[in-house]
């Protein structure tokens, strides 16, 4: 007969077994529940969010990452009033209904990264009740587009960090990001071809804007960013930059401007805000900067304050003798313009064509003058006339005398045609 002490010692095993029979998901939550009020369901093969009964009401952190959940309808179930962190990354979520996060009034961090969420599915009121949310991560979702009013102040009045990087976004609609409390915005590794200032509304507190690794070719627009400190535009396709005046008007608090690994060849004194004292770092490394006489204005411009004391890097790419040198450290007398082989050939060809054309013109003009003079001489004879070889190939004029002793022409006007 089994001792009562045996059953007492193994009572917890019987309880777990009974819990598994009733609700496997409850067992998972129970097994992972820890003293820090965290329910960890990572990598459990779940296809849906566990029901409210599976998670204690006082849970503050839920981790559902690395499962097979494909849709989110209603997460709160009216009992997760203390939930602060919700991680549902690395799932297969493609359906996200409005009010899915209703009643998660204490939530501060929401991680939806690495799912299949498309931008066209994100509507207004998608994040209702998340008034304390400070961090929202949507990284690596095939969003393609951010629609108007998706991220708005009325629903997300406390949001400070928004990550929509690696989302293949190529369209930012008007007012798609309307968050005056936002401090960090990551739009890197997308497919944006321009900066749409209408997309960024009321960004009064934004300090860091990362737009690196996009497809911007011309940088000529600056959003209104009165608190901006760092703007990263590395690894785009930028060939032209014209933002000096707009930086002064819209973003004069900027301290760091990164334009590395682009295709910029040169810029003028009205293109970059080199004279903005608050700008401590400007980096144009790994561009196609041609350090020739057209960039000499930097050395001659007395209005640019203390370039040497700030971290400004403008790395020369051309000519070869100046490659990898900082333009600011190149003496003005070395910034010269040389004629390229192609340009030299074009000049030579143009000169030859011009000389040949001039020679032909002189030859034709000379021939015409000679013929005209012969005609005039033929009209001046008293007793005879000169026959001028106008319609023949004769080289010499012939003297013709009439039998009546008169000239061939009555007067010189007969040849004035």
C-alpha positions as CSV (number, residue, x, y, z in Angstrom):
1,X,0.0,0.0,0.0
2,X,1.3,3.4,-1.0
3,X,2.3,5.6,2.0
4,X,0.3,8.9,2.5
5,X,3.7,10.6,2.6
6,X,4.3,9.6,-1.0
7,X,1.1,11.3,-2.2
8,X,1.9,14.4,-0.3
9,X,5.4,14.5,-1.7
10,X,4.1,14.2,-5.3
11,X,1.0,16.3,-5.0
12,X,2.5,19.0,-7.3
13,X,3.0,16.5,-10.0
14,X,-0.6,15.4,-9.9
15,X,-1.7,19.0,-10.0
16,X,0.4,19.7,-13.1
17,X,-0.9,16.6,-14.8
18,X,-4.5,17.6,-14.1
19,X,-3.8,21.2,-15.4
20,X,-2.4,19.8,-18.6
21,X,-5.6,17.7,-19.2
22,X,-7.8,20.7,-18.7
23,X,-5.9,23.3,-20.7
24,X,-2.4,22.8,-22.1
25,X,-1.9,26.5,-22.7
26,X,-2.7,27.1,-19.0
27,X,0.1,24.7,-18.2
28,X,2.6,26.6,-20.3
29,X,1.7,29.8,-18.6
30,X,1.8,28.2,-15.2
31,X,5.2,26.7,-15.8
32,X,6.7,29.9,-17.0
33,X,5.1,32.2,-14.5
34,X,7.9,33.7,-12.4
35,X,8.2,36.1,-9.4
36,X,8.5,39.1,-11.8
37,X,5.0,38.6,-12.9
38,X,6.0,37.4,-16.4
39,X,4.1,34.8,-18.5
40,X,6.5,33.3,-21.0
41,X,5.0,31.3,-23.9
42,X,8.1,31.6,-26.2
43,X,8.4,28.9,-28.8
44,X,5.4,26.8,-27.6
45,X,3.9,26.3,-31.1
46,X,0.8,28.3,-30.2
47,X,-1.6,29.2,-33.0
48,X,-3.7,31.7,-31.0
49,X,-3.3,34.0,-28.0
50,X,-4.1,32.1,-24.8
51,X,-7.4,33.0,-23.2
52,X,-7.7,35.3,-20.2
53,X,-8.1,32.5,-17.8
54,X,-4.6,31.1,-18.7
55,X,-2.9,34.3,-17.5
56,X,-3.1,35.7,-14.0
57,X,-4.7,39.1,-13.7
58,X,-1.7,40.7,-12.1
59,X,0.7,39.7,-15.0
60,X,2.9,42.6,-16.1
61,X,4.9,40.9,-18.9
62,X,3.7,38.5,-21.6
63,X,6.1,36.9,-24.1
64,X,4.4,35.1,-27.0
65,X,7.3,35.3,-29.4
66,X,8.3,32.6,-31.8
67,X,4.9,30.9,-32.2
68,X,2.5,30.4,-35.1
69,X,-0.2,33.0,-34.2
70,X,-1.7,34.4,-37.4
71,X,-4.4,36.8,-36.1
72,X,-5.1,39.1,-33.3
73,X,-8.7,39.9,-32.4
74,X,-9.0,40.8,-28.7
75,X,-6.1,40.5,-26.4
76,X,-7.2,42.1,-23.2
77,X,-10.1,40.0,-22.2
78,X,-10.9,42.7,-19.6
79,X,-8.5,41.2,-17.0
80,X,-5.0,42.3,-18.0
81,X,-5.1,45.7,-16.4
82,X,-1.6,45.5,-15.1
83,X,0.1,44.4,-18.4
84,X,3.1,46.6,-19.2
85,X,5.0,44.6,-21.8
86,X,3.5,42.5,-24.6
87,X,5.9,40.7,-27.0
88,X,4.3,38.8,-29.9
89,X,7.2,39.1,-32.3
90,X,8.3,36.3,-34.7
91,X,4.8,35.0,-35.4
92,X,2.7,34.8,-38.5
93,X,0.3,37.6,-37.8
94,X,-1.4,38.9,-40.9
95,X,-4.8,39.9,-39.5
96,X,-5.0,42.7,-36.9
97,X,-8.5,44.0,-36.1
98,X,-9.3,47.4,-34.7
99,X,-9.6,47.4,-30.9
100,X,-7.3,44.3,-30.7
101,X,-5.5,45.9,-27.8
102,X,-8.6,47.4,-26.1
103,X,-8.4,47.6,-22.3
104,X,-4.6,47.2,-22.1
105,X,-4.6,50.6,-20.4
106,X,-1.2,50.0,-18.6
107,X,0.7,48.7,-21.6
108,X,4.0,50.5,-22.2
109,X,5.9,48.3,-24.6
110,X,4.3,46.5,-27.6
111,X,6.5,44.3,-29.9
112,X,4.9,43.2,-33.2
113,X,8.1,42.9,-35.1
114,X,8.8,40.1,-37.7
115,X,5.2,39.3,-38.6
116,X,3.2,39.6,-41.8
117,X,1.3,42.8,-41.0
118,X,0.6,44.9,-44.1
119,X,0.2,48.7,-43.9
120,X,-3.2,48.6,-45.7
121,X,-4.6,46.6,-42.7
122,X,-3.6,49.3,-40.2
123,X,-6.5,51.6,-39.7
124,X,-7.4,54.4,-37.4
125,X,-8.4,53.2,-33.9
126,X,-6.1,50.2,-34.2
127,X,-4.2,51.2,-31.1
128,X,-7.1,52.5,-29.0
129,X,-6.7,52.5,-25.2
130,X,-2.9,52.4,-25.4
131,X,-2.6,55.8,-23.8
132,X,0.5,54.8,-21.8
133,X,2.3,53.0,-24.6
134,X,5.9,54.4,-25.0
135,X,7.5,51.9,-27.4
136,X,6.0,50.3,-30.5
137,X,8.0,48.0,-32.6
138,X,6.8,47.0,-36.1
139,X,10.1,46.1,-37.6
140,X,10.3,43.6,-40.5
141,X,6.6,43.6,-41.5
142,X,5.7,43.9,-45.2
143,X,3.8,47.1,-44.7
144,X,4.6,48.9,-48.0
145,X,2.5,51.9,-47.0
146,X,1.7,54.0,-43.9
147,X,-1.8,55.3,-44.1
148,X,-3.1,58.6,-42.8
149,X,-3.8,58.8,-39.1
150,X,-2.5,55.3,-38.3
151,X,-0.2,56.7,-35.6
152,X,-2.0,59.6,-34.1
153,X,-1.8,61.6,-30.9
154,X,-5.4,60.8,-29.8
155,X,-4.7,57.1,-29.5
156,X,-1.0,57.1,-28.7
157,X,-0.4,60.3,-26.6
158,X,2.6,58.9,-24.7
159,X,4.5,57.1,-27.6
160,X,8.2,57.9,-27.5
161,X,9.8,55.3,-29.8
162,X,8.5,53.9,-33.1
163,X,10.3,51.4,-35.2
164,X,9.0,50.7,-38.7
165,X,12.3,49.7,-40.2
166,X,12.8,46.9,-42.8
167,X,9.1,47.2,-43.8
168,X,9.5,47.9,-47.6
169,X,7.6,51.2,-47.1
170,X,7.6,53.4,-50.2
171,X,4.6,55.6,-49.4
172,X,4.1,57.8,-46.3
173,X,0.6,59.3,-46.6
174,X,-0.2,62.8,-45.2
175,X,-0.3,62.8,-41.4
176,X,0.6,59.1,-41.2
177,X,2.9,59.9,-38.2
178,X,1.2,62.5,-36.0
179,X,2.9,62.1,-32.7
180,X,4.1,65.2,-30.8
181,X,5.6,63.1,-27.9
182,X,7.7,60.9,-30.2
183,X,11.5,61.1,-29.6
184,X,12.9,58.3,-31.8
185,X,11.6,57.3,-35.3
186,X,13.3,54.5,-37.2
187,X,12.4,54.5,-41.0
188,X,15.6,52.8,-42.1
189,X,15.8,50.0,-44.6
190,X,12.7,50.9,-46.6
191,X,12.0,52.0,-50.1
192,X,11.3,55.8,-49.7
193,X,12.3,57.9,-52.7
194,X,11.7,61.3,-51.1
195,X,11.1,63.1,-47.8
196,X,7.4,63.8,-47.5
197,X,7.2,66.6,-45.0
198,X,3.4,66.3,-44.9
199,X,3.7,62.8,-43.4
200,X,5.4,64.2,-40.3
201,X,3.0,66.3,-38.4
202,X,3.4,67.8,-34.9
203,X,6.8,66.2,-34.3
204,X,7.7,68.7,-31.6
205,X,9.8,66.3,-29.5
206,X,11.5,64.2,-32.1
207,X,15.2,64.0,-31.4
208,X,16.4,61.2,-33.7
209,X,15.2,60.4,-37.2
210,X,16.8,57.4,-39.0
211,X,16.1,57.3,-42.7
212,X,19.2,55.4,-43.7
213,X,19.2,52.7,-46.4
214,X,16.3,54.1,-48.5
215,X,16.2,55.2,-52.1
216,X,16.2,59.0,-51.9
217,X,18.0,60.7,-54.8
218,X,17.4,64.4,-54.2
219,X,17.4,65.8,-50.7
220,X,15.5,69.1,-50.9
221,X,12.8,68.8,-48.2
222,X,13.1,69.1,-44.4
223,X,10.1,68.4,-42.2
224,X,9.3,70.7,-39.3
225,X,11.5,69.2,-36.5
226,X,12.1,71.9,-33.9
227,X,13.8,69.5,-31.4
228,X,15.8,67.3,-33.8
229,X,19.3,66.4,-32.8
230,X,20.3,63.5,-35.2
231,X,19.2,62.9,-38.8
232,X,20.6,59.8,-40.4
233,X,20.5,59.6,-44.2
234,X,23.3,57.2,-44.7
235,X,23.3,54.7,-47.7
236,X,20.6,56.3,-49.8
237,X,21.1,57.2,-53.5
238,X,21.4,61.0,-52.9
239,X,23.1,62.9,-55.8
240,X,21.8,66.4,-54.9
241,X,21.3,68.1,-51.6
242,X,19.6,71.5,-51.2
243,X,18.6,71.9,-47.5
244,X,20.5,74.8,-46.1
245,X,17.6,77.3,-45.8
246,X,15.1,74.7,-44.7
247,X,17.4,73.5,-41.9
248,X,17.7,77.0,-40.6
249,X,13.9,77.5,-40.8
250,X,12.6,74.0,-39.7
251,X,15.4,72.2,-37.8
252,X,17.9,74.6,-36.5
253,X,18.6,72.5,-33.3
254,X,20.2,69.7,-35.4
255,X,23.6,68.5,-34.1
256,X,24.4,65.4,-36.2
257,X,23.8,65.1,-39.9
258,X,24.9,61.8,-41.6
259,X,25.1,61.6,-45.4
260,X,27.6,58.8,-45.7
261,X,27.7,56.3,-48.5
262,X,25.7,58.3,-51.0
263,X,26.4,59.6,-54.6
264,X,27.0,63.3,-53.9
265,X,29.7,64.8,-56.2
266,X,29.6,68.4,-55.1
267,X,27.5,71.0,-53.4
268,X,27.4,74.8,-53.3
269,X,27.4,77.3,-50.4
270,X,23.6,77.4,-50.4
271,X,23.1,73.6,-50.2
272,X,24.3,72.5,-46.7
273,X,24.1,74.4,-43.4
274,X,27.8,74.5,-42.7
275,X,27.4,77.8,-41.0
276,X,24.9,76.5,-38.4
277,X,26.9,76.6,-35.1
278,X,24.7,73.9,-33.4
279,X,25.7,71.4,-36.1
280,X,28.6,69.5,-34.5
281,X,28.8,66.6,-36.9
282,X,28.4,66.5,-40.6
283,X,29.7,63.3,-42.3
284,X,29.9,62.9,-46.1
285,X,32.3,60.0,-46.1
286,X,32.1,57.4,-48.9
287,X,30.5,59.8,-51.5
288,X,31.7,60.8,-55.0
289,X,33.0,64.2,-53.9
290,X,35.0,65.9,-56.6
291,X,37.5,68.1,-54.8
292,X,38.3,70.5,-57.7
293,X,38.2,74.2,-58.2
294,X,34.4,74.2,-57.9
295,X,34.7,73.3,-54.2
296,X,37.2,76.0,-53.5
297,X,34.5,78.2,-52.0
298,X,34.7,76.2,-48.7
299,X,38.3,77.4,-48.2
300,X,37.4,81.0,-49.2
301,X,34.1,81.3,-47.3
302,X,34.8,83.4,-44.2
303,X,31.2,83.1,-43.0
304,X,31.6,79.4,-42.1
305,X,32.4,79.3,-38.3
306,X,35.1,77.1,-36.8
307,X,35.0,74.2,-39.3
308,X,38.2,72.8,-37.7
309,X,36.8,72.5,-34.2
310,X,33.7,70.6,-35.3
311,X,33.5,67.1,-36.6
312,X,32.9,67.8,-40.3
313,X,34.1,65.1,-42.7
314,X,33.9,65.7,-46.4
315,X,36.0,62.9,-48.0
316,X,37.4,63.5,-51.4
317,X,36.8,60.8,-54.0
318,X,38.2,62.6,-57.1
319,X,40.8,63.5,-58.3
320,X,42.9,60.4,-57.5
321,X,45.7,62.5,-55.9
322,X,43.3,63.8,-53.3
323,X,41.3,60.6,-52.7
324,X,40.4,59.8,-49.1
325,X,41.5,63.2,-47.8
326,X,39.2,65.5,-45.9
327,X,38.3,68.4,-48.1
328,X,38.6,70.8,-45.2
329,X,42.3,69.9,-44.8
330,X,43.2,70.3,-48.5
331,X,45.0,73.7,-49.3
332,X,43.0,75.9,-51.6
333,X,45.8,75.9,-54.2
334,X,45.4,72.2,-54.6
335,X,41.7,72.5,-55.6
336,X,42.3,72.9,-59.3
337,X,40.3,72.0,-62.4
338,X,42.0,69.9,-65.0
339,X,40.7,69.1,-68.5
340,X,39.7,65.4,-68.8
341,X,40.7,63.4,-71.8
342,X,37.2,63.2,-73.0
343,X,36.7,66.9,-72.8
344,X,40.0,67.5,-74.5
345,X,39.0,65.3,-77.4
346,X,35.7,67.1,-77.7
347,X,37.6,70.5,-77.8
348,X,40.0,69.2,-80.5
349,X,37.2,67.8,-82.6
350,X,35.2,71.0,-82.3
351,X,38.3,73.0,-83.3
352,X,38.9,70.9,-86.4
353,X,35.3,71.1,-87.5
354,X,35.4,74.8,-87.0
355,X,38.6,75.2,-89.0
356,X,37.3,73.1,-91.9
357,X,34.0,75.0,-92.0
358,X,35.9,78.3,-92.0
359,X,38.1,77.2,-94.9
360,X,35.1,76.1,-97.0
361,X,33.4,79.4,-96.3
362,X,36.5,81.4,-97.4
363,X,36.9,79.3,-100.5
364,X,33.3,79.7,-101.6
365,X,33.3,83.4,-100.8
366,X,36.6,83.9,-102.8
367,X,35.1,82.1,-105.8
368,X,32.0,84.2,-105.8
369,X,33.9,87.5,-105.5
370,X,36.2,86.5,-108.5
371,X,33.2,85.7,-110.7
372,X,31.4,88.9,-109.7
373,X,34.5,90.9,-110.6
374,X,34.7,89.3,-114.0
375,X,31.1,90.2,-114.7
376,X,31.8,93.8,-113.8
377,X,34.8,93.9,-116.0
378,X,32.8,92.5,-119.0
379,X,30.4,95.4,-118.6
380,X,33.0,98.2,-118.8
381,X,34.4,97.5,-122.4
382,X,34.2,100.5,-124.9
383,X,34.8,98.7,-128.2
384,X,34.5,95.2,-127.1
385,X,33.6,93.1,-124.1
386,X,35.0,90.6,-121.8
387,X,33.4,87.2,-121.8
388,X,33.5,85.9,-118.3
389,X,33.4,82.1,-117.7
390,X,30.3,82.1,-115.6
391,X,28.7,78.9,-116.8
392,X,31.8,77.0,-117.9
393,X,34.9,75.7,-116.3
394,X,37.2,78.2,-118.2
395,X,39.9,79.7,-116.1
396,X,40.8,82.7,-118.4
397,X,38.5,85.5,-119.6
398,X,38.2,86.0,-123.3
399,X,38.3,89.4,-125.2
400,X,35.4,89.7,-127.7
401,X,35.3,92.5,-130.3
402,X,32.1,93.1,-132.3
403,X,32.1,94.1,-136.0
404,X,30.5,97.4,-135.3
405,X,33.1,98.2,-132.7
406,X,30.6,98.3,-129.8
407,X,30.7,96.4,-126.6
408,X,28.7,93.3,-125.8
409,X,26.7,95.1,-123.2
410,X,24.9,98.4,-123.6
411,X,25.4,99.2,-119.9
412,X,26.7,97.6,-116.7
413,X,23.2,97.2,-115.2
414,X,22.5,94.3,-117.5
415,X,24.6,92.1,-115.2
416,X,23.2,93.5,-111.9
417,X,21.0,90.6,-111.1
